Amino acid sequence: MRIDILTILPELLEGPFSHSILKRAEQKGLAEIHLNNIREFSLDKHRSVDDYAYGGGAGMVMMAEPIVRCIEHLQEQRTYDEIIYMTPDGDLLNQKIANELSLRGNLMILCGHYKGIDQRIRDRWITREISIGDYVLSGGELGAAVLTDAIVRLLPGVLNDETSALSDSFQDDLLAPPVYTRPADFRGMPVPEILLSGNFARIDDWRHQQSVERTRQRRPDLLRGREKE
Ligand code: ADE
Protein backbone atom coordinates (compact mmCIF):
# COMPACT_ATOMS: atom_id res chain seq x y z
CA MET A 1 0.00 0.00 0.00
CA ARG A 2 1.10 3.55 -0.73
CA ILE A 3 -0.07 6.57 1.24
CA ASP A 4 0.68 10.09 0.02
CA ILE A 5 0.16 12.83 2.55
CA LEU A 6 -0.30 16.36 1.19
CA THR A 7 0.71 18.97 3.75
CA ILE A 8 2.25 22.41 4.22
CA LEU A 9 4.09 21.06 7.29
CA PRO A 10 5.89 17.84 6.29
CA GLU A 11 8.36 18.31 9.20
CA LEU A 12 5.49 17.73 11.63
CA LEU A 13 4.97 14.23 10.25
CA GLU A 14 8.56 13.07 9.89
CA GLY A 15 8.69 12.09 13.58
CA PRO A 16 5.61 9.84 13.79
CA PHE A 17 6.54 8.00 10.59
CA SER A 18 10.14 7.29 11.47
CA HIS A 19 9.42 5.16 14.52
CA SER A 20 7.83 1.96 15.63
CA ILE A 21 5.20 0.14 13.61
CA LEU A 22 5.01 2.63 10.76
CA LYS A 23 8.77 2.50 10.26
CA ARG A 24 8.76 -1.30 10.44
CA ALA A 25 5.99 -1.47 7.83
CA GLU A 26 8.08 0.66 5.48
CA GLN A 27 11.24 -1.36 6.13
CA LYS A 28 9.41 -4.61 5.40
CA GLY A 29 8.16 -3.09 2.13
CA LEU A 30 4.52 -3.42 3.21
CA ALA A 31 3.70 0.29 3.17
CA GLU A 32 5.20 3.35 1.55
CA ILE A 33 4.38 6.67 3.15
CA HIS A 34 5.30 9.80 1.20
CA LEU A 35 5.14 13.36 2.45
CA ASN A 36 4.32 15.89 -0.28
CA ASN A 37 4.89 19.58 0.44
CA ILE A 38 1.98 21.57 -1.04
CA ARG A 39 4.07 24.75 -0.96
CA GLU A 40 6.29 23.31 -3.71
CA PHE A 41 3.27 23.42 -6.02
CA SER A 42 2.52 27.10 -5.46
CA LEU A 43 2.87 29.17 -8.62
CA ASP A 44 3.65 32.56 -7.11
CA LYS A 45 7.09 33.75 -6.12
CA HIS A 46 6.24 33.86 -2.41
CA ARG A 47 5.12 30.22 -2.51
CA SER A 48 1.76 31.25 -1.01
CA VAL A 49 -0.70 28.54 -0.17
CA ASP A 50 -3.50 30.60 1.40
CA ASP A 51 -5.53 33.72 0.73
CA TYR A 52 -8.35 35.81 2.21
CA ALA A 53 -11.84 34.34 2.29
CA TYR A 54 -14.29 35.69 -0.30
CA GLY A 55 -17.08 37.47 1.55
CA GLY A 56 -14.74 38.55 4.34
CA GLY A 57 -14.37 37.21 7.86
CA ALA A 58 -11.42 36.17 9.95
CA GLY A 59 -9.05 33.43 8.85
CA MET A 60 -7.30 32.45 5.67
CA VAL A 61 -8.38 29.75 3.24
CA MET A 62 -6.04 27.30 1.51
CA MET A 63 -6.03 28.03 -2.22
CA ALA A 64 -7.11 25.51 -4.82
CA GLU A 65 -4.19 25.90 -7.24
CA PRO A 66 -1.24 24.48 -5.21
CA ILE A 67 -3.32 21.63 -3.77
CA VAL A 68 -4.81 20.61 -7.11
CA ARG A 69 -1.41 20.81 -8.82
CA CYS A 70 -0.01 18.52 -6.14
CA ILE A 71 -2.94 16.08 -6.54
CA GLU A 72 -2.55 16.06 -10.34
CA HIS A 73 1.20 15.57 -10.11
CA LEU A 74 0.61 12.41 -8.06
CA GLN A 75 -2.23 11.22 -10.28
CA GLU A 76 0.05 11.40 -13.31
CA GLN A 77 2.16 8.67 -11.72
CA ARG A 78 -0.48 6.24 -10.45
CA THR A 79 -4.19 5.97 -9.78
CA TYR A 80 -5.54 6.55 -6.29
CA ASP A 81 -8.43 4.70 -4.67
CA GLU A 82 -9.34 7.59 -2.39
CA ILE A 83 -8.41 11.24 -1.89
CA ILE A 84 -9.16 11.83 1.76
CA TYR A 85 -9.48 15.26 3.37
CA MET A 86 -8.89 15.48 7.13
CA THR A 87 -11.50 17.84 8.58
CA PRO A 88 -13.53 18.14 11.80
CA ASP A 89 -16.76 18.02 9.77
CA GLY A 90 -15.86 14.68 8.13
CA ASP A 91 -17.04 11.15 9.01
CA LEU A 92 -15.87 10.20 12.50
CA LEU A 93 -12.98 7.73 12.17
CA ASN A 94 -13.71 4.28 13.57
CA GLN A 95 -12.31 0.76 13.21
CA LYS A 96 -14.69 -0.06 10.36
CA ILE A 97 -13.36 2.85 8.26
CA ALA A 98 -9.74 1.88 9.09
CA ASN A 99 -10.45 -1.74 8.07
CA GLU A 100 -12.02 -0.60 4.78
CA LEU A 101 -9.16 1.73 3.90
CA SER A 102 -6.52 -0.92 4.74
CA LEU A 103 -7.84 -2.95 1.79
CA ARG A 104 -7.09 -0.17 -0.73
CA GLY A 105 -3.90 0.17 -2.80
CA ASN A 106 -3.04 3.88 -3.06
CA LEU A 107 -4.41 6.63 -0.85
CA MET A 108 -3.93 10.39 -0.71
CA ILE A 109 -4.54 12.20 2.55
CA LEU A 110 -4.87 15.99 2.40
CA CYS A 111 -4.21 18.04 5.54
CA GLY A 112 -5.98 21.38 5.87
CA HIS A 113 -4.99 24.49 7.83
CA TYR A 114 -6.38 27.91 8.71
CA LYS A 115 -10.11 28.14 7.99
CA GLY A 116 -9.99 25.13 5.67
CA ILE A 117 -9.55 24.55 1.95
CA ASP A 118 -11.36 26.14 -0.97
CA GLN A 119 -14.71 24.32 -1.23
CA ARG A 120 -14.17 23.61 -4.92
CA ILE A 121 -11.41 21.13 -4.07
CA ARG A 122 -13.83 19.26 -1.82
CA ASP A 123 -16.52 19.32 -4.50
CA ARG A 124 -14.36 18.02 -7.36
CA TRP A 125 -11.35 16.10 -6.05
CA ILE A 126 -12.00 14.81 -2.53
CA THR A 127 -13.61 11.36 -2.37
CA ARG A 128 -13.84 11.03 1.40
CA GLU A 129 -13.72 13.35 4.43
CA ILE A 130 -12.59 12.07 7.81
CA SER A 131 -12.50 13.57 11.31
CA ILE A 132 -10.58 12.01 14.19
CA GLY A 133 -12.87 13.46 16.86
CA ASP A 134 -15.26 16.22 17.82
CA TYR A 135 -12.63 18.85 18.51
CA VAL A 136 -10.71 21.22 16.28
CA LEU A 137 -6.98 20.72 15.69
CA SER A 138 -4.78 23.45 14.27
CA GLY A 139 -4.20 21.36 11.16
CA GLY A 140 -4.98 18.00 9.64
CA GLU A 141 -1.45 16.57 10.14
CA LEU A 142 -2.03 14.91 13.51
CA GLY A 143 -5.29 13.49 12.18
CA ALA A 144 -3.45 12.14 9.12
CA ALA A 145 -0.87 10.50 11.42
CA VAL A 146 -3.64 8.86 13.46
CA LEU A 147 -5.45 7.65 10.35
CA THR A 148 -2.23 6.32 8.77
CA ASP A 149 -1.29 4.43 11.93
CA ALA A 150 -4.78 2.92 12.24
CA ILE A 151 -4.63 1.71 8.61
CA VAL A 152 -1.03 0.53 8.31
CA ARG A 153 -1.02 -1.62 11.45
CA LEU A 154 -3.82 -3.67 9.85
CA LEU A 155 -1.78 -4.65 6.78
CA PRO A 156 -0.89 -8.36 6.85
CA GLY A 157 2.65 -8.85 8.14
CA VAL A 158 2.99 -5.45 9.84
CA LEU A 159 2.30 -6.70 13.34
CA ASN A 160 4.50 -9.51 14.55
CA ASP A 161 1.63 -11.56 15.93
CA GLU A 162 -0.83 -11.63 13.05
CA THR A 163 -3.75 -12.29 15.33
CA SER A 164 -3.12 -9.33 17.57
CA ALA A 165 -4.88 -6.79 15.33
CA LEU A 166 -7.92 -9.05 15.36
CA SER A 167 -8.14 -9.01 19.15
CA ASP A 168 -7.97 -5.20 19.34
CA SER A 169 -10.67 -3.21 21.00
CA PHE A 170 -13.46 -2.35 18.49
CA GLN A 171 -12.50 -5.06 16.01
CA ASP A 172 -15.74 -6.91 16.86
CA ASP A 173 -17.50 -3.96 18.53
CA LEU A 174 -16.13 -5.08 21.91
CA LEU A 175 -13.45 -3.43 24.03
CA ALA A 176 -10.33 -5.50 24.71
CA PRO A 177 -10.15 -7.52 27.97
CA PRO A 178 -7.65 -6.65 30.75
CA VAL A 179 -4.12 -8.02 30.32
CA TYR A 180 -1.40 -8.92 32.84
CA THR A 181 2.27 -9.84 32.75
CA ARG A 182 4.83 -10.99 35.36
CA PRO A 183 5.03 -10.98 38.32
CA ALA A 184 1.99 -13.09 39.26
CA ASP A 185 1.71 -11.07 42.46
CA PHE A 186 2.52 -7.36 42.29
CA ARG A 187 2.50 -5.62 45.67
CA GLY A 188 -0.18 -7.91 46.99
CA MET A 189 -2.28 -7.69 43.80
CA PRO A 190 -2.54 -11.16 42.23
CA VAL A 191 -3.19 -11.96 38.57
CA PRO A 192 -6.65 -13.58 38.09
CA GLU A 193 -6.24 -17.34 38.81
CA ILE A 194 -7.78 -18.41 35.53
CA LEU A 195 -4.90 -16.87 33.52
CA LEU A 196 -2.43 -19.17 35.32
CA SER A 197 -4.55 -22.29 34.80
CA GLY A 198 -3.21 -23.30 31.38
CA ASN A 199 -6.78 -24.10 30.30
CA PHE A 200 -6.91 -22.07 27.09
CA ALA A 201 -10.54 -22.75 26.27
CA ARG A 202 -11.58 -21.41 29.68
CA ILE A 203 -9.16 -18.49 29.33
CA ASP A 204 -10.72 -17.54 25.97
CA ASP A 205 -14.13 -17.72 27.57
CA TRP A 206 -13.04 -15.55 30.50
CA ARG A 207 -11.51 -12.95 28.18
CA HIS A 208 -14.67 -12.78 26.13
CA GLN A 209 -16.81 -12.30 29.27
CA GLN A 210 -14.43 -9.57 30.47
CA SER A 211 -14.69 -7.84 27.08
CA VAL A 212 -18.47 -7.92 27.18
CA GLU A 213 -18.54 -6.63 30.78
CA ARG A 214 -16.05 -3.85 30.08
CA THR A 215 -18.02 -2.81 26.99
CA ARG A 216 -21.29 -2.88 28.94
CA GLN A 217 -19.79 -0.59 31.58
CA ARG A 218 -17.81 1.80 29.43
CA ARG A 219 -19.36 1.81 25.97
CA PRO A 220 -22.89 0.39 26.14
CA ASP A 221 -23.55 2.13 22.79
CA LEU A 222 -21.29 -0.48 21.10
CA LEU A 223 -23.46 -3.33 22.36
CA ARG A 224 -26.63 -1.95 20.84
CA GLY A 225 -27.33 -3.90 17.69
CA ARG A 226 -25.34 -6.91 18.94
CA GLU A 227 -27.15 -10.02 20.07
CA LYS A 228 -27.45 -10.33 23.84
CA GLU A 229 -24.44 -12.27 25.19
N1 ADE B 1 -8.39 19.11 11.27
C1 ADE B 1 -8.76 19.92 12.27
N2 ADE B 1 -9.47 19.28 13.19
C2 ADE B 1 -9.56 17.98 12.78
C3 ADE B 1 -10.17 16.81 13.30
N3 ADE B 1 -10.85 16.82 14.44
N4 ADE B 1 -10.05 15.67 12.59
C4 ADE B 1 -9.38 15.66 11.42
N5 ADE B 1 -8.79 16.72 10.88
C5 ADE B 1 -8.88 17.88 11.55
Boltz pocket constraint, residues with backbone or C-beta under 6 A from the ligand:
constraints:
  - pocket:
      binder: B
      contacts: [[A, 86], [A, 87], [A, 88], [A, 112], [A, 130], [A, 131], [A, 132], [A, 133], [A, 134], [A, 135], [A, 136], [A, 137], [A, 138], [A, 139], [A, 140], [A, 143]]
      max_distance: 6.0
